[in-house]
Amino acid sequence: MPRKAAATQVVEEDTEKDFTIYAEKEPTGTMVAFADWLIDVCELDFPNGKAEENFRFGVQLGGTLRMDFQASEYWRADERNPRSPAGKKTRAAANGGATTTRRGKAQADEEEIEEEEGEEQEAPAKPTRRGRAAAKPAATGRGRSPAAAKPAATGRGRGRKPAADAAAPY
């Protein structure tokens, strides 16, 4: 089964899920500890025991159901979701009509681009390098020639076949 089809099938099954069972369950140790941690780190004070109980219940449900929420149709259509069509329109309106690319960089309207081209004709800046830094040359040990130095390993090396002329690793 293709990956997209499998993901779609899971989402369809989740829409039929009964979420009310989570409201009736006791919180796990993780959720209790998470609520304690939030109270400590955020220095939360509650006016009464009921307010703290409600907070802990919200942490329990939120922590448990977050992934189901993000996979739901409700979130896909919500204007607060930056990936939803409504969210894209809302963001574009807030940015003064500018659209955003997949990487989040704002693009000006066509009119603004034409105005800028008419005002200045500067050479475009060279793009910055975003890749990994160049590897340092392999250090040579005593009495070894640079040709005999072990080359720097790349990646995890899983599934790599040894070279035909490679020496045994031991």
PyMOL commands that set and color helices and strands:
alter all, ss='L'
color gray80, all
select helices_A, chain A and resi 3-15+20-24+29-41+49-70+73-77+85-94+110-119+146-148
alter helices_A, ss='H'
color red, helices_A
select strands_A, chain A and resi 99-100+106-107
alter strands_A, ss='S'
color yellow, strands_A
deselect
rebuild
show_as cartoon
